[in-house]
Amino acid sequence: MRCLVKQHILQSFDILSFQNKLLDWYEDKKRDLPWRQSSNPYYIWISEVMLQQTRVDTVIPNFENFITLFTTFQELVAAYEQEVLKAWEGLGYYSRARNLHHAAKEVVHSFNGVIPNDPEQFGQLKGVGPYTRGAVMSIAFGLPEPAVDANVMRVLSRVLRMEENISEHRVKKEFENITRGLVPADDPSSFNQGLMELGALICTPKEPMCMFCPVQSHCRAYEAGIQNELPIKGKKKKQRHIAYAALLLEYNGEYVIEQRPKSGLLANLWQFPMIPLDEMALEDGVTWLSSEYGIDVSIDKKVATLKHVFSHIIWNITIYKGTVIRKETDQRLEFVHPDAFDLYPFPVSHLKMIPYID
């Protein structure tokens, strides 16, 4: 069935009671997270971008490191992209870091270094989508804007028994409209964070802990016994597998790394040379390295395999150690001692290869 319009969905829903119960629970049970210790819009913005599609325990040390390196917008703007990517290392989705860096420059150029507290102006910055806009506007500036992420859609799909595919853009917009009708004007920050926290801790994707839910009495899915059936999602596209050989190539104590292209997947990050095994055999790849980069190498041994999962592809990587026999100068390659790896931003998959150098 089609999703009812906002006024019908909320017509018989006790909004005030729902708000009060959620706010009381959040005040009592909220986690002590570093970005919750500050009202600085810049810090809140950073945390919200980092938290998208990333676990909280992964974000915490990265957030603390990032605001130590770039305490102000001016420091972020003055940084080189490679420095920003290095500070983002381990979080994945590196386009978020590039967009944040670009948006910081926009703020300095267009708003004198002050984050605009106007939702429309803020939403026009590079990389700022509806969720980031709503989260920063409500948490940093106290504006009653909806902040709808996957946690919020899961909670409200159950509480309001919304039986539509949350993967559809139309349905996501409907969730934003409905949430706007729920956000209290007097404390939108705690309300939005409370919804997210409820989805993270109680109303989890599988086996929600309904017995501990502060708004159980309002939950239409729980009343009908269908909480495990919601939300409804479309089928994910099958991920494509790609096989690579990654080469740890040593030359006088240094190792070969190369910078990825300026656009596309993992743009501008550094990696150990990779040979696409779906396109050529390992031996042909060694020959290709010689003709393409001017280095002759010998492969000594296979040391490990690893799998790295992206949203749309899976890398199946076999790691080899080898030696550079001859090298010519090529601007795309760097010969770097392991002690200097900290100066280069690596994707997570290649960070996992570094221990095999020892």
Number of C-alpha atoms within 10 A of each C-alpha: 6 8 16 11 12 16 12 10 14 16 10 8 17 11 15 12 12 18 20 15 15 23 22 14 16 21 12 9 13 15 11 8 11 14 18 15 10 12 12 15 19 18 23 22 22 19 24 16 21 23 17 17 12 14 11 14 10 13 20 17 11 18 21 15 14 19 18 11 15 17 14 15 21 14 12 21 21 12 14 10 17 16 16 21 26 20 21 24 20 19 22 18 19 21 16 20 23 19 16 22 22 17 21 26 21 18 19 15 11 12 13 11 16 14 21 18 17 12 16 10 12 20 18 13 19 17 19 19 12 17 20 24 26 27 27 29 27 26 25 20 18 17 22 24 29 28 29 26 21 18 19 25 24 25 26 23 23 24 23 17 21 24 17 18 18 22 15 11 10 11 17 18 14 16 24 22 17 19 22 18 16 22 23 20 13 11 16 28 26 23 27 28 21 22 24 22 22 24 21 17 16 17 26 16 17 10 10 16 12 16 9 11 18 19 18 17 12 19 23 19 22 17 14 9 10 13 24 16 12 23 23 15 12 10 8 9 9 9 12 12 15 15 17 22 21 22 26 25 24 19 17 9 10 16 22 20 22 18 20 17 13 10 9 9 13 19 16 19 20 23 25 24 18 19 23 15 18 11 12 13 13 16 12 13 17 19 14 16 16 16 11 10 15 15 20 17 20 13 16 12 11 14 13 13 14 13 14 13 13 13 11 11 14 15 16 17 22 19 22 19 18 18 18 18 12 11 14 11 10 12 9 11 19 16 16 17 14 14 8 9 15 9 11 19 24 24 22 14 17 18 16 11 20 13 9 12 12 5
